[in-house]
Amino acid sequence: MKLFSTRNLNIEAMPKTAILKGLSDDGGLFCPKIEDITSSAFNIESMLDLSYKDIAKKVFKIFLSDFSEEELKIAIDGAYSKENFGSYSDVVTPITKIGESFILELYHGPTSAFKDVALTILPRFLSIASKSNFDEQNKIYILTATSGDTGKAALSGFKDVPDTFITVFYPTDGVSNIQKLQMQTSEGNNVSVIAVNGNFDDCQRLVKEIYTDKDIARIALESKVLLSSANSINIGRLVPQIVYYIYSYARLVKDGHIKSGDKINFVVPTGNFGDILAGFLAKLLGTPVDKLIIASNSNNVLTDFVNTGVYNKNREFYKTISPSMDILVSSNLERLLFLLSGNDANYVKSLMDDLNKKGMYKIDDGLLSKIRETFVAYYADENECKRAIKEAFTKDSRLIDTHTAIAYACLNKYSIDHSHITYAFKPSVILSTASPYKFVKSVLPCVTGVNIDKIDDFECMERLHKLSNEPIPEGLSALKDKKIRFDTTLDYNKCKSFVIDNINKGNL
Ligand SMILES: *Cc1c(COP(=O)(O)O)cnc(C)c1O
């Protein structure tokens, strides 16, 4: 399957090259054409009896068409191993019931966030792609912006991968204590972590600027270093996320909750639009999806966009208790615009130029109505998020994290809005994107009302464990005794020279 820049159809790449490059040279994202997805040889019926790993192989064969079966098998077995997913290595993403709906548990990987599903396998794709493809460069330098979870998942996935080096940029005060500790204590001789004075959007802009910076490109070329990305702008991040939408559908059929062919909804806590876009790709393949419900926190730029057709990032930025969704520029929306405009790269480019120049763009009515055929958007504010955690705990006996709680609250709103049309009621799957223990200081007070000012994160974990009986993920309790290795904070305009220094020093 050929991939094209969302901003210029003359720029194309095969999957291995696109994974190596991360971003297209013109700043666009690599994306397949919509007709190549809808016409692919995918059949949901034939997925129903397959294991997670076998579904992964079928999906990867379609999207990552220049990887051999053998290469895919090595990557899949390595990523979804006992070492990474423990007792969940067979199912990877279990699905369980909550009230009338379902929860897709995406947080059983090594860093307790859904990002692990893709970031345990992306380094393997990159290594394979670099062996077959690149002869010019002999080292890979991964630059990653994070709103908290991508950073640690990438640091874990790329730790000590040969000929690869990674730097993660996170916003100084934009992540939870546990997320920060996870990154600062990272192991591995090829990793570095920088706190950037700014928010996630600044970090993401920084990384995009570095990729398209002509000077850095020249220096990297001279040093035989290939710059790449572990963010969801990389197509190799997106494709693994398609798998759990199909797998969860298959499970619901197998377990007798739905009949094959019945349509279901997915409710997705959304920030950069990567996770939910993967759901859309699953739908394009032929998975019976009714609505994809975009769940946002107070940074509700996407709610307004779906309701008005205007994307406007000129607004107040809120720091919330669901920090991994504190984002005003949702990068992967660009791929949705590309696909639903019928691969109209010129149109997408004009919208992105508007976004760069004016901080906003307006799409035409035809495109908006196509988006609305599948997408519905809601948001929940801080109080609604806290109430959702309490309600899930008391009513459903489920402990959920602050991001999952946003989806829970948004599903409630969707259900109320549609309570008069019974046919609109489809079984709904809430994507649970992180372990509640990662955001323990926010979660604990919601379920007990205890004052947490005087107790640290680890004490909070113990208390939450006593209340809920949910096991504390080992990787999180172990943080208590780990040494902080990375505590550098840089201003935005110092970060580029940090990267150049790293390349020049050749300590990659
Ligand atoms: C990254 C993240 C999200 C948002 O996912 P996107 O793909 O960026 O939309 C939601 N919840 C958690 C816990 C995350 O880490």
The ligand as a Gaussian input file, in Angstrom:
#p B3LYP/6-31G(d) Opt

LIG

0 1
 C       -2.243000       9.791000      24.510000
 C       -3.369000       9.562000      25.404000
 C       -4.683000       9.876000      25.020000
 C       -5.002000      10.547000      23.705000
 O       -4.747000       9.729000      22.589000
 P       -4.559000      10.414000      21.141000
 O       -4.167000       9.308000      20.243000
 O       -3.463000      11.423000      21.328000
 O       -5.843000      11.047000      20.790000
 C       -5.712000       9.564000      25.884000
 N       -5.470000       9.004000      27.088000
 C       -4.226000       8.694000      27.491000
 C       -4.037000       8.094000      28.832000
 C       -3.140000       8.957000      26.670000
 O       -1.902000       8.654000      27.079000

